[in-house]
Amino acid sequence: MNSVITQKHIDRAMSYDQYLTLVKQLLDENRTTGNNQSPAMLEYTKLNAQRMRRLNKTIVLDDLLVEKLKSSFEPQIWLVVTEAWCGDAAQNIPLLAKMAEQSENIDLKLILRDEYPEVIDGYLTNGGRAIPKLISLTSQLEEIGSWGPRPQIAHQLVATYKANPDVDKKVFNEAVQGWYAKDKTKSMQQEFIMLLDKWLKKV
């Protein structure tokens, strides 16, 4: 499949370390990424920076997932659309980074949603610009597949919330983050064990 992503997007994308550095620099300036610079978004970004630091240290990969990632396959670019204020991104991107570390054939890149609306508009979720969104590409920028914005169980929690507008948003956010804390990336890892069977073309 062809993709809306061009070499320009890849060239301007960040590594995970560069993304972490950017988030820290912006927080030092009491800022966040994206167009919305409200106090609420800044507070979300502070929490997310803590979450990413914790996950960077605590994620343990499933042995079968590691085996698949270390197998021989054609090189891929994993382009992630994100923003620093996004709670799902903070919970999921550290795992993507940990997976990419396991393979010399996966090049993880990150871009900001609000800087590249043409990209996220090609990968809407139920008509919305939900993030994070991972797009797997060949070295020729042909789309292999996509994933996101969250594991299926968390996605179901979000769907339940949207179907019940009386639920307090703060209570809902705490429930989702509580699920992530208990799950410890296990659900997402199981999804990628199955997903990689489709994505990894053997050489």
Buried (B, 14 or more C-beta within 10 A) or exposed (E): EEBBBEEEBBEEBBBBEEBBEBBEEBBEEEBBBBEEEEEEBBEBBBBBBEBBBEBBEEBEBBEEBBEBBEEEBEBBBBBBBBBBBBBBBBBBBBBBBBBBEBBEBBBBBBBBBBBBEEBBEBBEBEEEBBBBBBBBBBEEBEBBBBBBBBBEEBBEBBEEBEEEEEEEEEEBBEBBBEBBEEBBBEBBBBBBBEBBEEBBEEE
